[in-house]
C-alpha cells in the first residue's frame, strides 16, 4: 500500500510540475493552432484565446 501511495504522489507531482512549466515557461506559439485552421471564435479571430 505504501508503494502505491508513493507512486501516486510522484505522478501527481510530475503532472503539477509539467503544468507549471507549460503554463509559465514554454512559449505560447508552441501550442497555438496553425494559421490555416478554421476556428469558431466569433466574427473575427482576435487571437485572445
C-alpha positions, 0 to 999 in steps of 0.5 A: 500500500505504501508503494502505491501511495508513493507512486501516486504522489510522484505522478501527481507531482510530475503532472503539477510540475509539467503544468507549471512549466507549460503554463509559465515557461514554454512559449505560447506559439508552441501550442497555438493552432496553425494559421490555416485552421478554421476556428469558431471564435466569433466574427473575427479571430482576435487571437485572445484565446 
